[in-house]
Amino acid sequence: MDWQIVLYIAAGIAAIAFLVLCVAIAVVLFSVKKNLDHVASTLDGLDGQIQGITRESTDLLHKSNRLVEDIQGKSEKLNAVVDAVQGVGYSVTNLNDSVDRVTNSITHNISQNEDKISQVVQWSNVAMEIADKWQVRQQQRNRAYSKVNTDVDVKSENL
């Protein structure tokens, strides 16, 4: 009978151990369930945030596309302005070249015709002196004529 008591005691210890094991597993499972519930609520929050980020990213992408189109349009207009400015630059360069050619031609002609130019200047001075003397004589004649007319008028009044 001795073995029977030991067998019952062993069965009781095994039952208590199994009960402790079941309680320990239940505690662990409840802890895991609590953590999984927390993870699930965190994922729900992340899902909402990701949807918000996706919406904002889509709006930002649309705005960026509109901005790119606007910049492309303005770039094309600016290219036209740059082409026009380049054309003006070519025109100014051509004008400068023309002015240089004319200046060089005038300088060359002046250096070749220095004697003729000096003679023209001398003759011009002579002509101006003659014109001045002519005017002086005309003024003297007009004064003399005025004086004679004044004297004649005075004598006719006295008579």
Secondary structure by P-SEA (a helix, b strand, c coil): caaaaaaaaaaaaaaaaaaaaaaaaaaaaaaaaaaaaaaaaaaaaaaaaaaaaaaaaaaaaaaaaaaaaaaaaaaaaaaaaaaaaaaaaaaaaaaaaaaaaaaaaaaaaaaaaaaaaaaaaaaaaaaaaaaaaaaaaaaaaaaaaaaaaaaaaaaaaac
